[in-house]
Amino acid sequence: MSIRKNSLYGVAAAAALAVTLSACGGSGSNGGGASGGSFDKNATVNIGSLYEPQNLDNTGGGGQGVTEALNGNVYEGLFKLTDDGKVEKLLADDHKVSDDGLTYTFTLKDGVKFHSGKALTSADVKYSLEKVIAKDSQSARKSNLEVIKSIETPDARTVKVQLSQKSISFVYNLSYVWIINSEAKDLKTSEDGTGPYQLKKWTRGSALSLDRFAGYWGTAAKNKQVVFHYFKDATALNNALLTNAVDVVTSEQSPDALDQFKSNQNYKVTDGNSTTKLLLAFNDKAKPFTDVKVRQAVSSAIDDKKLLESVWGGYGKLIGSMVPPTDPWYEDLTDVNAYDTARAKKLLDEAGYKDGFTFTLDTPNYDPHPTAATFIKSQLAKVGITVDINTITPDEWYTKVYKNHDFTATLQEHVNDRDLVWYGNPDFYWGYDNKQVTDWVKQAEEASSTAEQTELLKKVNRKTAEDAASDWLYLYPQIVVANSKLSGYPVNGLNSQFFAYDIKKG
């Protein structure tokens, strides 16, 4: 899980489809945007965002904002997850896998330099991988990569990784690992990556600027500088776009404001593919949510369609499970535990709660959680359930809910794609524990083919939906609003990354 708010760091996304790897020269190309023509190669692109980094280290609690600003722009991996969800080679020039699937040998691209001028070597890759799986790491990929048994560096361009067990998702997971100079210091406030930009300045609470790196090994960025401007709310962000203080908004959070952009030829509104799910997450180890019938009842008592309409208007999608349509194992399960108050009351009666019950809903204090919490409270009251809303900060949420599991139910956004597999981990914060699901997840990760993996995870998807392991309220829209003079910006927002290097400003 990656948390949508900037003050929390990501915690998940795991089993992934082993995808076909294709060569890519340098940065590669991004998603859509306005049609490109002549453009200013020395332009400054101003990007508006609600997600400022907490620090600049993605293994040290940097949050969603550090991924948005630095991933692919300042730091690169052996592989790259493109805006349309494909995995391509980046710093890896080639790789081979042993017949038993346990040994991966990577050959690094030649001529790659860090922003400090030091040449990339296998020692840097080893350091970067070990940094992710270190004891004090807060990386979203830590548990996924703990399958690494050993790392050898036979020469400066070769990295040999031995796994403790097969992992069909290994290369996919490597696309999230930043390769960092092993000699770099103070990574929470500075950087030393290999990307097309280098950090110029970070003014906390205001902006973070990146300059085109003259020594970049690949295709140079199509603009000279990008500046991420940070705002406290969607209204301020939209006003900045209207006054040309920013050129593009990475993720529009105010659907009511869209008409002013859609009706104005100076702007382009793009509705891309999101992987962000809003969850009503039960603590499946805390009564009354230990009872599957209670979870099913609560899910059936909430009109997700009405909630989505009230928050997002005509945008977003109902989902019915943890799996968005862009995941390979997606199936439409919105009919499972669908809105049906009569069924909800019947299930409560069968579970021994004919007169309902009371529970506390721990709710992050930023939109849309307070709105969703109030809606859920009113919906559940109709079937006799009383909800006490406890509003907490993101930091409090991390400690109370994620770390200490001290909650009965909570609201939270899960950003990553392919993160269904967390229901196979009984120790994850929501406490769902089904041995069959755990076995299926393990078998899927050790699968010999993507077809086998997909079928197993489809079983996981359906079982967790039937068990109402959580209530997946809706899938966020991914709305990018940009000045019509801009082109080449990403539109899908996978895992919060926002590649800026292909953006052209006319």
N, C-alpha and C positions, 0 to 999 in steps of 0.2 A: 504494500500500500504506500502510495505517496500521498501526503496530505496536501490539500489544495491551498491551505493558508501558508504564507511565507515563513512563519515562525516555527513551523514544524518540519522535520525532515522526513524524507520518504522511507517507507519500511517494506516495500514488497516488489511485486511483479516477478513471476517465476517461470514455470514451465512454458516453453515456447516452441513454436513450430521450427524445426530445423529448415532453414530456407536456403534456396539456391543462392550461392554467392557469385557476384559479378564484379568485374574490375571497375574501379572508378578513378578518374584522374582528378586528384586534388579535392576540391570542395564538393563537386558534383552539382546537380541542379535541384532546385527547390520546387515547392508546390506553386499554385497559381498566382493570381493577382491580376492587375490590370495589364492590358496588352503593352508590350515593351516597344519602344522606338529608340530615338536618340536619348542618351542619358548623360548625366554629369559624373564622370569617374572620380571626381574629387568632392562629391557631395557628402554632407553629414545627414544621416538618417536618424530622426528622432522617434524613439519607440516609447509608447506609453504603457505602463503596467501597474497592476495592484500588488505585485509580488516582489518586494525587495529581498535580496539575500540576507540571511542572518549573519553569515560569514561567507568566505569564498572557497571553503573546503567541503566537497560533497561527501567526505567521510567523517566530517565533524559537525553535522547538524546545520548545514548551510540552507536547507529548505528548498522549496519549489523555485524560488527566485534565482538561486545559484545555477540550477539546471537551465532555466530559461535564458539566462544571460551568457553563461560560459560554455555550456555543452555544445560542441561542434564549432563554436566561434573562437574560443580561447584554448580549450582542451579538446583533444581527439582521442579516439580509441583505436585498437587494432582493427575494429569493424565499426560500421556506422549504421544506425537505424534511420532510414530515410523518412521523409514526411509522409510517404504512402505505405510505411510499414515494412519495407524490404530491408534486408541486411546486405551491405556491400563491404568489400575490403576497403580499408583506409590506410592505417599505418602498417598493416600486414600485407606484404607483397604476395605471400603464398602461405598455405598451410596444408598439412597432411595429418590424417588420423589413422592410427593403427587398426588392424583387423578386429581387435577385441574392443575397440572404442574407448580405450583407457589412456592412450598417449596421443597428445596433440603437439605437433612440431610446427612452429611458426617461423617464417623468414620475414624479417623486417625490410621495409623500403629503405633504399640507400639514399643518402643525401638529405635526410631530415634533420633539422636543427630546432632546438628549443629557442624561445624568445631571448634567453640569456646568451645564445650563441653556441652552447654546448651541443655536440652531435648526439642524436638519439642512439642508444645502444640497448642490447638485451638486458643489461643491468637495470635500466630504467623501467622496463616492462616488468621485471621480477619485483622490483620495489613497489610499483604501482599495484600489482596484484596482491602482494603481501599487505599493503596498506589497507586494502578493501576488507580483507579477512582477519585483520588484526583484532586482538581482544577488545580494544577501545574504539573500534570502528563503528560509526553510526551510518554506514552505507546501506542504501536500499537493497544492494546486491550481496550483502555479506553472507546470508544464509544460503543463497543460491550458489555461491562460489566456494563454500566450505568443502565442496567435493574435491577441491584441489588437494592432492597429497604431497606433491613436491614440484619444485620449479628448478630447472637446470639451464645454464647459459653456456653452451659449448663454445660459442664464439660471439663476437659483437653483434651479429645480425641474426642469431638463432636462439629461440626460446623453446625449451622442451618442457611441457606440462604433463605430469602424471596425475590421473584422477583416481580416487578411491573406488568409484563405481561409475558406470556409464551415465552420461548426461546428454540427452539429445538436445538440450537447450543451451549447452555450454557456449557455443559461438554466439548465439543470440545474446546471452547474458554478458559476454565480453563487450558487446557494443555499448554497454553502459559504464565501462571502466575507463576512466581518464588515465592516459599515460602522462606521468609527471616526472620531471627531472628529479632523479634520486638525490641530488645535492641541494634541492630547493629548500628554503626556510620560510617560516611565517606564512604558511599557505592559507591561513584564515583571513589575511589582509593583503596578500600579494599572490602572484601566480608565476608559473614557468611552464607553459604548455607549448604545443607545436602548431596550434591553430592559425587561421588566417588573420586573426586579430590578437593584439596584446593589450593588456590593461593599461589605460592611461591614468584614470583617476576614479576613485569611488568616494563620493561625498555621502555619508550615511544619512538616510532620511530624505534624500533628494534625487541623486542621479549616479549612474555608473557609465563611464565612457570607455570605448574601445577604439584603438587606432589600427588601421591596416598594417600588418607586419610585412616589412619590405623583404625579409628573408624567408618568406613562406615557401615551402617545398612544392606546393601544388598551384592550382589556378588562383590568382590574386582575387581578393574581394572586389566586388563591383562598385564599392563605395569606399571613401577614404576613412570615414569614421561613423560609428553608431553610438548613440547615447540612449540608454535606458532611463527614462524619467519615471519616478515612483509617486503614486498618488494614494491617498487614504481611502477614497471612495469613488464609485463609478461616475457620479455627477461631475466631480472635478476632472476626472479623466476625459470624459466626453467634452467638457468645456475646453480642455487643452487641444483636443482634436479640431473643434470648431474654430478655434482662434489660431490654428496652424502652429501651436507650440509643440505638437507632436504630429508625426506623419502617419502613424499606424498604431492601433490598439491591439495588443496580442490576443486578448480574450474579452469580448464585450460582456459585461455583467449586468447591464441595465436594458432589458428588452424594450421597455417603455420609451427609451430614447432613440430607437432605431429608425423610426419614421423620418426624423429630421435628417438622417443620412441617406436613407433610401430614396427620398424625394429630391435629393440634391446631387446634381451631376458631378460635383466636385469630389464625391466620395463613392467608394465601392464597398458593398457589404457582402461578405462571403460566409456561407454556412457550411463549415467543413465537418469532418468526422471526429467525434470526441470519444475518449475512452474513460471519461470521468463519470463515476456512478455516485449518486447520493444514496447513502444507506441509513436505514434505521437498524442499527446493529444491536442485537440482543446479546446479553451475557448468557450464553447457553448453559453455563454452570451455576447460574443464580436463579433461585425460584422467583417467579413462577415459570421462567423461560426455559427451565430444564424440561418442561413438558412440550412436546412437539405440537400438541393440539392448541396450546396457548399461543405459540408462535404463529401457527396457521391462522388462528382466530384474529390475532392482531393484524396480520397481513391482509386478511379478507375484509377487515373493518375499515381500512383506509382507501379512499378513492384516489389512487395515484394519478389518474387522468385529470381530475379536478385540481389536484395539487400542482401538477406540471403546468396546467393552463394558468393558474393563479400566479405562479412564479415567473414563467417564461413565455406566456402568451402562446403563439403558434410554433414555438421552437422547442427542441429537445425531443426525446423519444421515451416511451415506456419500454422497460427492459425485462422484468420478470425473473432476472437471475443476475449473477455477477459477470456474465459474458456479453460484451457489446458485439454488434454485428460485424466488426472488423476482425474479431478473433476467429481462428480457423474452426473452433469447436462450438460456434454459435448455433443455437436453435431458439426459435421464438417460444418462450415459456410464459408469456404474459397471461395465459389462461390458467396457470397453476396458482392456486390461492388468489384468484382474481377477486375484485371488489364484490362482496356479497354479505350484507349485514345479517341476513337470516342465517347463513352458514356460520358466520362468526359467533352468533349467539348460541347456536347449536353446539359448536365445538367447545365453547366456554362451559356450557352445561355439562358436557361429557367429561371435561377436565376437572369438574368439581368447583367451578367458579361461576355458578349461575347468577350470583349477585355481583359479579365482577371483582375487581381488586384494584389496588393502588400501586403505582410504581413511579420512581423518579427517572426522568429523562435528562441526562447530562448533555447540554447543548452548547456548542461553541458559539461565541458571541458575535460572529461575523455573518453577514448574509450568505446564503439564504436560510441558515439554520434557525434563527429565531422565528422567522415566518413559517417555516416548515413545522417547527415544534408546536406553535400555536394551532396550526391546522390539524396536526395529529391529535392534539389534546381535544379539540372539538369533535373530531371524528370518533375517537374512542369513547368519548362520553356517551355517544348514542347507543353503545352496546354495554354500558355500565362500568367501563374502565376509567379510573381517575388517574390523570397524569400530572405529576408535580414537576414543573420545569426548573432545572437547576442550570443557570447560565454561567459558563466558565470561559476563561481565556484559552487560547491555543496551548500555551505552556502548561496550564493546569490540566488540560485534556490529556496532553502527552503523559504527564506523571500519573494522574489519577486513573485514567482509562487504559491507555496503551501499556504503560509500564507496570502499574500495580493491579490492574484488572479490578479496580474498586468501583464498580458500577453495576447497574441493572440493565439499562439500555442507554444508547447514545446515538447521536447523529454525527455522521462524518462522510467526507468525500474521499473516494479512492480513485486516484488519477491514472494509474498504470494500466496498460493493456495486459492481457494474458495473466491476470493475477488470481484466477479462480483457484489455483493450487493452494492458496492459504487456508482453504477449508480442509485441506489434508494435514494441517498442522494443529494438533489438539492444544498446543501451548500458545497459539496466537491469541490476541487479546479478547476475541469474542468467544473462545472456548468451545467451539463446535468440535465434537469428538465422535466420529463414525468410523469404525475400524475398516469397513469396506471402502469408504471414500479414501482413507489414508492409504490403503493398499493400491487402489486404482491410480492415485496420484504418483505413488512410487513406481508402479509399473509403467506409467506413461512416460516418466522421466528416463526410464531405462529401456524404452521401446527401441526396436530396431528400425522402425520406419515412421514417417510422419503420419501415415494412414492409421497405423496401430495407435500412435499417441492420440490422434484426434478422436478415434472411437472411444478410447478410455476416458478422455476428458469430457466427452459428451455425456457419458454415464455419470460422471461427477457433477456435471452441470444440472442434469435432471434430478439426481438424488438430493442435492443441496436445495434445489428449488422446492421439491416435494416436502422436504423437511423444514422448509421456511427457516433455514439456518440464519438468515437475516431477512429483512424486508428491503428489497432493492427498489427504491421509490421511483427513480427515473435516471435516464442518461442525459447528462448536460449537452446542450448544443455547443458547438465550437464556432463562435461568431467572431470573425476578424473584420474590423472596419479600417479602411485605409484611404488616404488621399488618392484621387484618381491618377495623380502623376507618378504613383509608385507601382512597381511590378516586381515579380520574383520573390515575394514573401511567402512563407509557409502558411498553409490554411488549416491543417488538421490538428495541430497541437498535441501530437502523441507524447505522452509522458512529460508534458510541459516544456519540451525543447522548442526553441524558436531560432532557427538558422537565419542569420542576417546577411551572410556573405553574398547571396545572389540578388539582394534587393537593389533595384535600379531606381534612381530618382531623376525624373525628367526636368 
